[in-house]
Amino acid sequence: MRTLGKKYTKSKLKKFQKQIVEKMGSVSEEVDTLREGIGSATNKQGGVTPDAIYSLHMADAGTDSHEQEKNFMLMNRGSDYFKSLEIALERIREGSFGICKICLDLIPEERMMAVPSATKCVDCKEKEKLGLA
């Protein structure tokens, strides 16, 4: 499907923009929730005496540590996704949203709805992964 030089209509771009803003809102809420959870987990030991810390079971401490690491990872992933959505909004403003960076074809609407941060069509992305691009 060669659509070289085509762009999405203003109404479609507004539809994409609305969806991206909604996703940014939910990602922001998730990151804030994770941040609050991490903050309360680190403050847990704030008022505890050093002797009480050692009385915790090592397995419990390990589980807490693992959960905190997992929450940090999820928070970072959410923050990265939020940034990629901000970049997608910027591409809408500058007129390059939905245009493959490699072949310059219009990326199908279905892909842009599913992955609004996409910068490559599926064919070019697959070629890139296989080292053919």
C-alpha positions as CSV (number, residue, x, y, z in Angstrom):
1,M,0.0,0.0,0.0
2,R,1.9,3.0,-1.3
3,T,0.5,6.3,0.1
4,L,3.6,8.3,-0.3
5,G,3.1,12.0,0.5
6,K,-0.3,11.5,2.1
7,K,-1.2,12.7,5.5
8,Y,-4.0,12.1,7.9
9,T,-6.9,14.6,7.7
10,K,-7.3,17.2,10.5
11,S,-10.3,15.3,11.8
12,K,-8.4,12.1,12.1
13,L,-5.5,13.9,13.7
14,K,-7.9,15.3,16.3
15,K,-9.2,11.8,16.9
16,F,-5.6,10.6,17.5
17,Q,-4.8,13.6,19.7
18,K,-7.9,12.9,21.9
19,Q,-7.0,9.3,22.3
20,I,-3.3,10.2,23.1
21,V,-4.4,12.7,25.7
22,E,-6.7,10.2,27.3
23,K,-3.9,7.6,27.4
24,M,-1.6,10.2,29.0
25,G,-4.1,10.8,31.7
26,S,-4.4,7.1,32.6
27,V,-0.6,6.6,32.4
28,S,-0.1,9.6,34.7
29,E,-2.6,8.2,37.2
30,E,-0.9,4.8,37.2
31,V,2.6,6.4,37.7
32,D,1.3,8.6,40.5
33,T,-0.2,5.5,42.2
34,L,3.1,3.6,41.9
35,R,5.0,6.6,43.1
36,E,2.7,6.9,46.2
37,G,3.2,3.2,46.9
38,I,6.9,3.4,46.7
39,G,6.9,6.5,48.9
40,S,4.8,4.8,51.6
41,A,7.0,1.6,51.4
42,T,10.2,3.6,52.0
43,N,8.6,5.5,54.8
44,K,7.5,2.3,56.5
45,Q,10.8,2.0,58.4
46,G,11.0,5.7,59.1
47,G,9.8,5.5,62.7
48,V,11.1,2.0,63.5
49,T,14.0,1.4,65.7
50,P,17.1,-0.3,64.3
51,D,16.5,-3.4,66.6
52,A,13.0,-3.7,65.1
53,I,14.3,-3.8,61.6
54,Y,16.5,-6.8,62.3
55,S,13.5,-8.6,63.9
56,L,11.8,-8.6,60.5
57,H,11.9,-12.0,58.7
58,M,14.5,-12.0,55.9
59,A,11.9,-13.4,53.5
60,D,9.5,-10.6,54.2
61,A,12.3,-8.0,53.7
62,G,13.2,-9.8,50.4
63,T,9.6,-9.7,49.2
64,D,9.3,-6.0,50.1
65,S,12.5,-5.3,48.2
66,H,11.4,-7.2,45.2
67,E,8.0,-5.5,45.1
68,Q,9.6,-2.1,45.4
69,E,12.0,-2.9,42.6
70,K,9.1,-4.0,40.4
71,N,7.2,-0.8,41.2
72,F,10.2,1.3,40.3
73,M,10.5,-0.6,37.0
74,L,6.8,-0.2,36.2
75,M,7.0,3.5,37.2
76,N,9.9,4.0,34.8
77,R,8.2,2.2,32.0
78,G,5.1,4.3,32.5
79,S,7.2,7.5,32.5
80,D,8.9,6.4,29.3
81,Y,5.5,5.6,27.7
82,F,4.2,9.0,28.8
83,K,7.2,10.7,27.1
84,S,6.6,8.8,23.9
85,L,3.0,10.0,23.9
86,E,4.2,13.5,24.4
87,I,6.4,13.1,21.4
88,A,3.5,11.7,19.4
89,L,1.5,14.9,20.2
90,E,4.5,16.9,19.0
91,R,4.5,14.9,15.7
92,I,0.8,15.8,15.3
93,R,1.6,19.5,15.7
94,E,4.5,19.4,13.3
95,G,2.7,17.3,10.7
96,S,4.7,14.1,10.8
97,F,2.4,11.9,12.8
98,G,1.5,8.6,11.2
99,I,4.2,8.8,8.5
100,C,6.8,6.0,8.5
101,K,10.3,7.4,9.1
102,I,11.8,4.8,6.7
103,C,9.5,4.5,3.7
104,L,7.5,7.7,4.2
105,D,4.2,5.8,3.7
106,L,1.2,6.5,5.8
107,I,1.0,4.1,8.7
108,P,-2.4,2.4,8.8
109,E,-4.9,4.0,11.1
110,E,-5.4,0.7,13.0
111,R,-1.7,0.6,13.9
112,M,-1.7,4.3,15.0
113,M,-4.8,3.7,17.2
114,A,-3.2,0.7,18.8
115,V,0.3,2.2,19.1
116,P,0.1,6.0,18.8
117,S,3.8,6.3,19.5
118,A,4.6,4.3,16.3
119,T,7.0,5.9,13.9
120,K,7.4,3.0,11.5
121,C,4.9,0.9,9.5
122,V,4.8,-2.8,10.3
123,D,6.8,-3.8,7.2
124,C,9.7,-1.4,7.9
125,K,9.6,-2.4,11.6
126,E,9.9,-6.1,10.8
127,K,12.7,-5.4,8.3
128,E,14.5,-3.4,11.0
129,K,14.2,-6.2,13.5
130,L,15.5,-8.7,11.0
131,G,18.4,-6.4,10.2
132,L,17.3,-5.9,6.6
133,A,16.6,-2.1,6.9
